[in-house]
Amino acid sequence: MNIEFWTKTNCPKCSSTSRVLDGRDVTITHRSFDDEPGLVDEAKARGFFEAPVVITPDDAWSGYRPDKLVGLPK
């Protein structure tokens, strides 16, 4: 499974999500709000207003969502 993971520096929710993703059997494509200024507008256009943003083939969400992360392949 390929997951897009949009994050920013010094973000506790991003760090928590990253720790969970590191323990999963997924391929992660990292994108940074710090390195890609236009990514903020893209996130807002999709209805996301907090970091991180996680996009899977079947779902997408923002913020630290352990309820969503638990369903990812181990």
MDTraj code that builds the backbone (N, CA, C; nanometers):
import mdtraj as md
import numpy as np

residues = "MET ASN ILE GLU PHE TRP THR LYS THR ASN CYS PRO LYS CYS SER SER THR SER ARG VAL LEU ASP GLY ARG ASP VAL THR ILE THR HIS ARG SER PHE ASP ASP GLU PRO GLY LEU VAL ASP GLU ALA LYS ALA ARG GLY PHE PHE GLU ALA PRO VAL VAL ILE THR PRO ASP ASP ALA TRP SER GLY TYR ARG PRO ASP LYS LEU VAL GLY LEU PRO LYS".split()
xyz = np.array([
    [0.0856, -0.1178, 0.0000],
    [0.0000, 0.0000, 0.0000],
    [0.0894, 0.1231, 0.0000],
    [0.0566, 0.2187, -0.0851],
    [0.1294, 0.3450, -0.0895],
    [0.0488, 0.4529, -0.0177],
    [0.1159, 0.5268, 0.0688],
    [0.0526, 0.6327, 0.1471],
    [0.1278, 0.7630, 0.1237],
    [0.0526, 0.8704, 0.1023],
    [0.1136, 1.0035, 0.1004],
    [0.1037, 1.0594, 0.2415],
    [0.2155, 1.1138, 0.2896],
    [0.2231, 1.1663, 0.4258],
    [0.2757, 1.3087, 0.4168],
    [0.1871, 1.4048, 0.4408],
    [0.2210, 1.5469, 0.4337],
    [0.2438, 1.5960, 0.5762],
    [0.3579, 1.6558, 0.5993],
    [0.3961, 1.6914, 0.7352],
    [0.4678, 1.8260, 0.7396],
    [0.4932, 1.8738, 0.8604],
    [0.5718, 1.9954, 0.8796],
    [0.6640, 1.9744, 0.9992],
    [0.7682, 2.0551, 1.0079],
    [0.8631, 2.0398, 1.1179],
    [0.8013, 2.0849, 1.2499],
    [0.8545, 2.0278, 1.3574],
    [0.8111, 2.0614, 1.4938],
    [0.6611, 2.0422, 1.5146],
    [0.6067, 1.9375, 1.4570],
    [0.4640, 1.9078, 1.4668],
    [0.4464, 1.7789, 1.5480],
    [0.3972, 1.7885, 1.6725],
    [0.3806, 1.6690, 1.7549],
    [0.2866, 1.5648, 1.6929],
    [0.1801, 1.6107, 1.6288],
    [0.0872, 1.5160, 1.5658],
    [0.1533, 1.4454, 1.4481],
    [0.2399, 1.5178, 1.3765],
    [0.3145, 1.4578, 1.2650],
    [0.4101, 1.3517, 1.3176],
    [0.4791, 1.3828, 1.4265],
    [0.5739, 1.2880, 1.4861],
    [0.5029, 1.1627, 1.5355],
    [0.3895, 1.1791, 1.5987],
    [0.3132, 1.0632, 1.6482],
    [0.2654, 0.9763, 1.5329],
    [0.2152, 1.0396, 1.4291],
    [0.1691, 0.9651, 1.3121],
    [0.2858, 0.8931, 1.2456],
    [0.3992, 0.9589, 1.2350],
    [0.5174, 0.8997, 1.1738],
    [0.5621, 0.7748, 1.2487],
    [0.5602, 0.7790, 1.3801],
    [0.5987, 0.6615, 1.4605],
    [0.5084, 0.5426, 1.4309],
    [0.3793, 0.5669, 1.4161],
    [0.2863, 0.4577, 1.3852],
    [0.3109, 0.4068, 1.2428],
    [0.3273, 0.4972, 1.1477],
    [0.3491, 0.4563, 1.0089],
    [0.4781, 0.3771, 0.9923],
    [0.5814, 0.4119, 1.0687],
    [0.7089, 0.3408, 1.0592],
    [0.6951, 0.1934, 1.0963],
    [0.5963, 0.1603, 1.1756],
    [0.5754, 0.0211, 1.2156],
    [0.4794, -0.0543, 1.1258],
    [0.4404, 0.0042, 1.0145],
    [0.3422, -0.0579, 0.9250],
    [0.4075, -0.1020, 0.7948],
    [0.3440, -0.1972, 0.7287],
    [0.3927, -0.2482, 0.5999],
    [0.3330, -0.1636, 0.4878],
    [0.3824, -0.0405, 0.4770],
    [0.3335, 0.0541, 0.3767],
    [0.4522, 0.1263, 0.3135],
    [0.4323, 0.1740, 0.1918],
    [0.5300, 0.2594, 0.1253],
    [0.4844, 0.4027, 0.1463],
    [0.5729, 0.4867, 0.1975],
    [0.5356, 0.6232, 0.2327],
    [0.6019, 0.7225, 0.1387],
    [0.5201, 0.8075, 0.0793],
    [0.5691, 0.9199, 0.0012],
    [0.5567, 1.0429, 0.0893],
    [0.6702, 1.0983, 0.1295],
    [0.6717, 1.2145, 0.2189],
    [0.6641, 1.3439, 0.1386],
    [0.5833, 1.4364, 0.1872],
    [0.5780, 1.5725, 0.1334],
    [0.5801, 1.6671, 0.2519],
    [0.6440, 1.7812, 0.2339],
    [0.6617, 1.8738, 0.3449],
    [0.5961, 2.0082, 0.3170],
    [0.5138, 2.0522, 0.4115],
    [0.4555, 2.1857, 0.4009],
    [0.5642, 2.2921, 0.4043],
    [0.6754, 2.2628, 0.4717],
    [0.7859, 2.3580, 0.4813],
    [0.8583, 2.3748, 0.3477],
    [0.8717, 2.2640, 0.2735],
    [0.9457, 2.2666, 0.1476],
    [0.8595, 2.3000, 0.0266],
    [0.7290, 2.2796, 0.0383],
    [0.6365, 2.3027, -0.0728],
    [0.5273, 2.4007, -0.0288],
    [0.5505, 2.5304, -0.0411],
    [0.4519, 2.6286, 0.0056],
    [0.3120, 2.6101, -0.0555],
    [0.3034, 2.5662, -0.1790],
    [0.1733, 2.5455, -0.2429],
    [0.0958, 2.4289, -0.1860],
    [0.1623, 2.3447, -0.1071],
    [0.0959, 2.2292, -0.0477],
    [-0.0104, 2.2708, 0.0528],
    [0.0093, 2.3824, 0.1178],
    [-0.0912, 2.4333, 0.2121],
    [-0.2222, 2.4609, 0.1391],
    [-0.2132, 2.5265, 0.0239],
    [-0.3340, 2.5553, -0.0537],
    [-0.3998, 2.4265, -0.1031],
    [-0.3181, 2.3306, -0.1426],
    [-0.3723, 2.2019, -0.1879],
    [-0.4462, 2.1307, -0.0744],
    [-0.3884, 2.1339, 0.0453],
    [-0.4531, 2.0715, 0.1612],
    [-0.5863, 2.1402, 0.1920],
    [-0.5865, 2.2724, 0.1932],
    [-0.7101, 2.3466, 0.2205],
    [-0.8166, 2.3179, 0.1160],
    [-0.7751, 2.3075, -0.0108],
    [-0.8705, 2.2785, -0.1185],
    [-0.9354, 2.1410, -0.1002],
    [-0.8635, 2.0504, -0.0351],
    [-0.9175, 1.9162, -0.0089],
    [-0.9942, 1.9104, 0.1223],
    [-1.0001, 2.0219, 0.1945],
    [-1.0751, 2.0273, 0.3195],
    [-0.9948, 1.9942, 0.4429],
    [-0.8615, 1.9953, 0.4329],
    [-0.7754, 1.9650, 0.5472],
    [-0.7172, 2.0940, 0.6026],
    [-0.7282, 2.1102, 0.7334],
    [-0.6836, 2.2348, 0.7964],
    [-0.5862, 2.2127, 0.9113],
    [-0.5315, 2.0915, 0.9229],
    [-0.4287, 2.0650, 1.0225],
    [-0.3333, 1.9592, 0.9692],
    [-0.2144, 1.9594, 1.0250],
    [-0.1135, 1.8604, 0.9864],
    [-0.1142, 1.7484, 1.0893],
    [-0.0733, 1.6297, 1.0492],
    [-0.0346, 1.5899, 0.9157],
    [-0.1565, 1.5562, 0.8305],
    [-0.1316, 1.5372, 0.7030],
    [-0.2332, 1.4851, 0.6116],
    [-0.1861, 1.3469, 0.5688],
    [-0.2748, 1.2499, 0.5766],
    [-0.2449, 1.1130, 0.5345],
    [-0.3451, 1.0761, 0.4251],
    [-0.2914, 1.0303, 0.3123],
    [-0.3765, 0.9911, 0.2002],
    [-0.3439, 0.8465, 0.1647],
    [-0.4434, 0.7590, 0.1764],
    [-0.4293, 0.6192, 0.1393],
    [-0.5108, 0.5963, 0.0120],
    [-0.5008, 0.4777, -0.0478],
    [-0.5826, 0.4522, -0.1675],
    [-0.7327, 0.4620, -0.1418],
    [-0.7751, 0.4375, -0.0173],
    [-0.9183, 0.4333, 0.0135],
    [-0.9689, 0.5428, 0.1058],
    [-0.8793, 0.6248, 0.1601],
    [-0.9207, 0.7217, 0.2613],
    [-0.8211, 0.8372, 0.2664],
    [-0.8590, 0.9428, 0.3322],
    [-0.7705, 1.0572, 0.3548],
    [-0.8185, 1.1300, 0.4799],
    [-0.7220, 1.1794, 0.5580],
    [-0.7571, 1.2521, 0.6799],
    [-0.6427, 1.3441, 0.7196],
    [-0.6729, 1.4318, 0.8154],
    [-0.5692, 1.5193, 0.8700],
    [-0.5702, 1.5062, 1.0211],
    [-0.4552, 1.5419, 1.0802],
    [-0.4406, 1.5308, 1.2243],
    [-0.3971, 1.3916, 1.2647],
    [-0.3691, 1.3740, 1.3915],
    [-0.3310, 1.2435, 1.4441],
    [-0.4562, 1.1622, 1.4672],
    [-0.4722, 1.0534, 1.3904],
    [-0.5938, 0.9722, 1.3946],
    [-0.5603, 0.8255, 1.4196],
    [-0.5345, 0.7882, 1.5459],
    [-0.5022, 0.6483, 1.5729],
    [-0.6143, 0.5525, 1.5305],
    [-0.7392, 0.6002, 1.5321],
    [-0.8496, 0.5171, 1.4888],
    [-0.8379, 0.4799, 1.3416],
    [-0.7802, 0.5671, 1.2594],
    [-0.7595, 0.5374, 1.1172],
    [-0.6298, 0.4587, 1.0959],
    [-0.5256, 0.4928, 1.1710],
    [-0.3959, 0.4287, 1.1547],
    [-0.3983, 0.2807, 1.1909],
    [-0.4845, 0.2428, 1.2847],
    [-0.4912, 0.1044, 1.3299],
    [-0.5343, 0.0111, 1.2162],
    [-0.6044, 0.0611, 1.1174],
    [-0.6522, -0.0217, 1.0078],
    [-0.5515, -0.0436, 0.8959],
    [-0.4335, 0.0198, 0.9051],
    [-0.3317, 0.0037, 0.8012],
    [-0.2587, -0.1294, 0.8171],
    [-0.2091, -0.1847, 0.7060],
    [-0.1392, -0.3146, 0.7149],
    [-0.0210, -0.3106, 0.8114],
    [-0.0054, -0.4184, 0.8880],
    [0.1061, -0.4271, 0.9833],
    [0.2263, -0.4925, 0.9201],
])
top = md.Topology()
chain = top.add_chain()
for i, resn in enumerate(residues, 1):
    res = top.add_residue(resn, chain, resSeq=i)
    for name in ("N", "CA", "C"):
        top.add_atom(name, md.element.get_by_symbol(name[0]), res)
traj = md.Trajectory(xyz[None], top)
